[in-house]
C-alpha cells in the first residue's frame, strides 16, 4: 500500500537533482503506477472475501511472510550485496509500523465495506504533514490544513444518516487508526530509508510485517484448522495478494516513481481508493448512494489537495 512511497519518491527526486529527464518517456511508467493502484484497489474486495475463511492477523502474517520469500527468491543476489545491520534495523522499523497498519486496517475490514476501507485508509496522505510537524517541527502548509478540514468533512458525511448521527462502524474507526500507522510508517521511512537499497528494505520489511501480524495472531486469534488450507479459494486469494498486490505492485511502484514526477505519481497512486470503491460496488455489491458518493469525493479531494496544492505555509 504505502510501504515504499517515501523512498521511491526520493528516488524520483534523485533523478531530478542529477539532471536526468525524469519527465520524458513517462507513459509506460505512469501505466505501471495506475496498474499498481488498480491491483491495490482490487485487493480490498479480495481481502474482504478471504476474511470469511481466515482471521485478519493470520491472513496478513501468511501474506507478508510469503511475499518476503518471493522477493528473496527474485532478488537474492541484490539482498546479499546490500543487507547489513543498517538495512536490517531500518527494515525492522518500517516493518513493525507497516505491519501494525495492515493488521489494524484488516481488523477493521471485518466490520466495514471494502469501499469504506479503501477511502478511509487514504486519509493517511492527509495525516503525514501533521505527523511530520510533530516529529521534525516542519509546519504544515495551508493546503495541508485545508485538506485535513475537507477529509474530516468527508468522514462526517460518511457517518451521517439513519437513527445514529455518528454512524461510522467500529470497523471504520479501526480503518482510520490503521491509516495513522501508515502515516507513522512514512515518517519512519523519511528517517531511515535515504542511502539504502529500496528492494532490500522491502524484502526484509515484508518478513517483519508478517512476523508482527503472526505475533498478534498467536496471542489473540484461534489457530486456523488444517482444513482451511485445503480450500482452493484461499490459495487463489493468497496468490493475488502475494504475487500481485505485494510483489508486483511494489516493483511497479519502485520503478514508476523513479521516472514520474512526485506530484503526478502521488495522484496516480491515490486512484487506489477510487478503484477500491469501484470494485466494492461492482463485485462486493456495496450500494453507492448519493451520501456515500459525496463522502468519498470529499475524502479523495482532500488527498488530492494535500498532494498537489502549492506548498505555502
Secondary structure, 3 states (H helix, E strand, C coil): CCCCHHHHHHHHHHHHHCCCCCCCCCHHHHHHHHHHHHHHHHHHHHHHHHCCCCCHHHHHHHHHHHHHHHHHHHCHHHHHHHCCHHHHHHHHHHHHHHHHHHHHHHHHHCCCCHHHHHHHHCCHHHHHHHHHHHHHCCCCCHHHHHHHHHHHHHHHHHHCCCCCCCCCCHHHHHHHHHHHHHHHHHHHHHHHCCCCCHHHHHHHHHHHHHHHHHHHHHHHCCCCCHHHHHCHHHHHHHHHHHHHHHHHHHHHHHHHHHHCCHHHHHHHHCHHHHHHHHHHHHHHCCCCCHHHHHHHHHHHHHHHHHHHCCCCC
